[in-house]
Amino acid sequence: MPAPNRALWIDSLRSSITVLVVAHHSSLAYTTFASFNKRAYILSTHPIVDKERWIGLDIFENFNDVFFMSLMFFISGMFVLPSLAGKGLTAFIRDRFYRLFLPFAVGVTLLMLVAYYPAYYVAHGSHDIKAYIIDYFTTEAWPVGPPWFIWVLFLYNIIIALLYPLLKNRTIGNLSAGIMIISLALIIWILYVPMVMWLGPYTWTGIGPFDFQKSRILLYFGYFVLGALIGDTFSNTFIKQWPLWIAGCLLMYTLLTVIPTPLRQMVEQGKIPSLAGWLIYYTIYVLSCTFSCVAFVSTFKALIHSPKGWWTSLSANAYSIYLLHYIFVVWCQYALLSISAPAFVKFIITFMVALTGSWILSHLIRKHPLIKRYL
């Protein structure tokens, strides 16, 4: 397959995952587990929490959460070694500083400051801008929001750049389909399950805006490195079996969704130890993550061969959409708080407003040559 098509399917996949990110954040105000902490909104499950809820959005949100950031790191890793080979170490790090670290700094200092304002108002009932800014950098500890991905990605890029002499001639692509699945699942199990058993699944830590999810930091690095080592060298058999990987994706996520209750009952009845129950659950989690990533990669590589106008625009603006969308998500969810409508309707409105608004704004700001160069 020629190089343009190879870039096309990757860009299409990356932009589609960005759309999933927008939808994911659009759903978080309406899940049944959503909660809001007025004393420190950063401790809430989401900056805005609506009284309208729907369990279907729990299923959608959890499906995304299992795999999509892992896949984002995998996709990002695919570009690293070719970029290092073409630019050299110094130019590569300089490029990543401008393309990743500077947008991150702007995102957490300005964009998130705009995005989180409705949460402050809901919590305090005050439009005191000075008090909000002080609270943002103190009580809320400079919340990072979605740009967490960008600073972690920058860190991973620097690590791989320093290790480039050891990695430049190594590849693990063109593996048979079976070996690919088993290897991915085993590596990710080793990197994730011990960490999540030790640290728990939801704990974040960091200094200022440099936050990360403790149990997933090795998981994401593993996907990033695997993306770098595999690149675009997938076997034809692996790609042709994309319907099988979709079936595996759906099966594993269904199993992950339904198995907690019987596992809990078996533990309570003393049929299996608690440790065994958690190991079974997280093993299924790893398999669900693996099959979802494999399904998306293989399906896009198999089916995306020619550009479409709107998708080309989406791909070009995907990075900026990622940076900008949270403002539209949170403000739209805030605007819908007083409106009586089902949770799913509010979710659709938020998603459409956030995607369209961030897309249009991205298109406008990228008319500036310097911004277009790096975003």
RARAMO-V722430 format. One record per residue. N is the residue number from 1. SS is DSSP state (helix for helix, strand for strand, loop for the rest). PSI is psi in degrees with one decimal (NA if undefined). Layout:
[[N,SS,PSI] [N,SS,PSI]]
//
This chain:
[[1,loop,134.4] [2,loop,158.8] [3,helix,-40.4] [4,helix,-41.7] [5,helix,-35.4] [6,helix,-44.5] [7,helix,-35.2] [8,helix,-47.8] [9,helix,-34.5] [10,helix,-46.1] [11,helix,-38.5] [12,helix,-40.3] [13,helix,-46.2] [14,helix,-43.2] [15,helix,-34.6] [16,helix,-39.0] [17,helix,-34.7] [18,helix,-40.6] [19,helix,-40.3] [20,helix,-37.6] [21,helix,-45.2] [22,helix,-45.2] [23,helix,-39.7] [24,helix,-50.9] [25,helix,-30.5] [26,helix,-25.4] [27,helix,-19.7] [28,loop,-19.4] [29,loop,-12.9] [30,loop,11.6] [31,loop,157.3] [32,loop,-19.8] [33,loop,1.3] [34,loop,140.8] [35,loop,149.8] [36,loop,131.1] [37,loop,109.0] [38,loop,-27.6] [39,loop,-35.2] [40,loop,98.5] [41,helix,-17.7] [42,helix,-20.5] [43,helix,-2.1] [44,loop,162.2] [45,loop,-19.7] [46,loop,151.2] [47,loop,-31.8] [48,loop,131.6] [49,loop,123.1] [50,loop,157.2] [51,loop,-19.6] [52,loop,129.7] [53,loop,156.9] [54,loop,126.8] [55,helix,-24.4] [56,helix,-32.0] [57,helix,-25.2] [58,helix,-45.7] [59,helix,-43.4] [60,helix,-47.7] [61,helix,-42.7] [62,helix,-36.0] [63,helix,-47.4] [64,helix,-48.1] [65,helix,-30.8] [66,helix,-34.6] [67,helix,-26.5] [68,helix,-30.0] [69,helix,-33.1] [70,helix,-43.5] [71,helix,-35.7] [72,helix,-42.4] [73,helix,-37.1] [74,helix,-48.0] [75,helix,-44.1] [76,helix,-36.7] [77,helix,-26.7] [78,loop,-22.3] [79,loop,-13.2] [80,helix,-55.0] [81,helix,-43.5] [82,helix,-36.4] [83,helix,-41.6] [84,helix,-40.8] [85,helix,-35.2] [86,helix,-33.4] [87,helix,-28.6] [88,loop,162.8] [89,helix,-50.3] [90,helix,-48.1] [91,helix,-35.6] [92,helix,-49.5] [93,helix,-39.9] [94,helix,-43.2] [95,helix,-43.3] [96,helix,-33.1] [97,helix,-46.3] [98,helix,-36.3] [99,helix,-27.2] [100,helix,-56.8] [101,helix,-43.4] [102,helix,-45.1] [103,helix,-35.9] [104,helix,-46.3] [105,helix,-42.7] [106,helix,-40.2] [107,helix,-48.6] [108,helix,-20.4] [109,helix,-38.6] [110,helix,-54.1] [111,helix,-45.5] [112,helix,-27.8] [113,helix,-37.8] [114,helix,-41.4] [115,helix,-40.1] [116,loop,-4.8] [117,helix,-44.1] [118,helix,-34.0] [119,helix,-40.9] [120,helix,-42.8] [121,helix,-42.5] [122,helix,-38.9] [123,helix,-37.6] [124,helix,-14.4] [125,loop,28.1] [126,loop,143.1] [127,loop,26.8] [128,loop,101.3] [129,helix,-42.2] [130,helix,-44.1] [131,helix,-36.9] [132,helix,-46.1] [133,helix,-42.0] [134,helix,-45.4] [135,helix,-39.0] [136,helix,-43.4] [137,helix,-9.7] [138,loop,-77.3] [139,loop,-44.3] [140,loop,-6.5] [141,loop,40.0] [142,loop,69.8] [143,loop,137.0] [144,loop,-33.9] [145,helix,-158.9] [146,helix,-26.5] [147,helix,-4.6] [148,helix,-38.5] [149,helix,-35.8] [150,helix,-42.2] [151,helix,-35.9] [152,helix,-40.5] [153,helix,-40.5] [154,helix,-44.6] [155,helix,-46.3] [156,helix,-39.1] [157,helix,-42.5] [158,helix,-42.8] [159,helix,-46.4] [160,helix,-36.2] [161,helix,-41.8] [162,helix,-26.8] [163,loop,3.1] [164,helix,-40.9] [165,helix,-27.4] [166,helix,-19.8] [167,helix,-15.2] [168,loop,-27.4] [169,loop,15.8] [170,loop,139.4] [171,loop,148.2] [172,loop,24.2] [173,loop,178.6] [174,loop,25.4] [175,loop,154.7] [176,loop,157.9] [177,helix,-45.8] [178,helix,-45.9] [179,helix,-38.5] [180,helix,-50.0] [181,helix,-48.1] [182,helix,-43.3] [183,helix,-46.6] [184,helix,-48.8] [185,helix,-41.9] [186,helix,-45.4] [187,helix,-45.4] [188,helix,-35.1] [189,helix,-45.1] [190,helix,-37.7] [191,helix,-24.8] [192,helix,-48.7] [193,helix,-47.8] [194,helix,-37.8] [195,helix,-44.7] [196,helix,-30.9] [197,helix,-32.7] [198,helix,-45.4] [199,helix,-12.5] [200,loop,160.7] [201,loop,-18.0] [202,loop,-1.3] [203,loop,130.8] [204,strand,154.4] [205,strand,170.4] [206,strand,-179.7] [207,strand,119.0] [208,loop,-132.3] [209,loop,-3.7] [210,strand,64.5] [211,strand,152.7] [212,strand,158.1] [213,strand,114.9] [214,helix,-44.1] [215,helix,-15.4] [216,helix,1.1] [217,helix,-37.4] [218,helix,-35.4] [219,helix,-50.1] [220,helix,-38.8] [221,helix,-37.9] [222,helix,-44.0] [223,helix,-37.5] [224,helix,-46.5] [225,helix,-40.8] [226,helix,-38.9] [227,helix,-40.0] [228,helix,-41.3] [229,helix,-32.6] [230,helix,-41.3] [231,loop,-135.0] [232,loop,24.2] [233,loop,66.6] [234,loop,142.8] [235,loop,150.9] [236,helix,-37.0] [237,helix,-43.6] [238,helix,-43.9] [239,helix,-41.2] [240,helix,-19.5] [241,loop,21.9] [242,helix,-36.1] [243,helix,-34.6] [244,helix,-40.8] [245,helix,-34.0] [246,helix,-43.0] [247,helix,-42.2] [248,helix,-38.9] [249,helix,-49.4] [250,helix,-40.5] [251,helix,-47.5] [252,helix,-37.9] [253,helix,-35.9] [254,helix,-44.7] [255,helix,-42.4] [256,helix,-32.8] [257,helix,-37.8] [258,helix,-18.4] [259,helix,-21.6] [260,helix,-41.9] [261,helix,-52.7] [262,helix,-35.0] [263,helix,-43.1] [264,helix,-41.8] [265,helix,-39.7] [266,helix,-37.2] [267,helix,-44.4] [268,helix,-32.3] [269,loop,-2.2] [270,loop,15.4] [271,loop,-31.1] [272,loop,151.5] [273,loop,156.5] [274,helix,-40.3] [275,helix,-43.1] [276,helix,-39.2] [277,helix,-44.7] [278,helix,-38.9] [279,helix,-39.4] [280,helix,-46.0] [281,helix,-48.8] [282,helix,-24.1] [283,helix,-41.4] [284,helix,-36.7] [285,helix,-47.3] [286,helix,-42.0] [287,helix,-38.6] [288,helix,-44.7] [289,helix,-45.8] [290,helix,-51.0] [291,helix,-34.8] [292,helix,-46.5] [293,helix,-46.3] [294,helix,-40.5] [295,helix,-45.1] [296,helix,-45.6] [297,helix,-50.7] [298,helix,-38.5] [299,helix,-45.4] [300,helix,-40.6] [301,helix,-34.0] [302,helix,-33.5] [303,helix,-22.3] [304,loop,109.0] [305,loop,-19.8] [306,loop,144.2] [307,loop,151.1] [308,loop,142.5] [309,helix,-52.5] [310,helix,-34.4] [311,helix,-34.0] [312,helix,-42.4] [313,helix,-42.9] [314,helix,-43.7] [315,helix,-41.2] [316,helix,-30.4] [317,helix,3.4] [318,helix,-43.7] [319,helix,-44.8] [320,helix,-38.0] [321,helix,-41.7] [322,helix,-43.3] [323,helix,-34.6] [324,helix,-23.8] [325,helix,-29.0] [326,helix,-31.8] [327,helix,-48.5] [328,helix,-38.1] [329,helix,-55.6] [330,helix,-43.7] [331,helix,-36.5] [332,helix,-43.3] [333,helix,-38.3] [334,helix,-44.0] [335,helix,-27.0] [336,loop,-4.3] [337,loop,-41.7] [338,loop,-0.8] [339,loop,132.9] [340,loop,108.9] [341,loop,153.6] [342,loop,153.4] [343,helix,-41.1] [344,helix,-37.6] [345,helix,-43.6] [346,helix,-38.8] [347,helix,-47.1] [348,helix,-43.4] [349,helix,-47.0] [350,helix,-45.2] [351,helix,-47.1] [352,helix,-42.2] [353,helix,-45.4] [354,helix,-45.4] [355,helix,-48.1] [356,helix,-45.3] [357,helix,-45.8] [358,helix,-32.0] [359,helix,-47.4] [360,helix,-45.5] [361,helix,-39.5] [362,helix,-45.4] [363,helix,-38.6] [364,helix,-47.0] [365,helix,-25.4] [366,loop,1.5] [367,loop,-20.1] [368,loop,125.5] [369,helix,-39.9] [370,helix,-42.9] [371,helix,-41.6] [372,helix,-33.1] [373,helix,-37.7] [374,helix,-16.0] [375,loop,NA]]
//
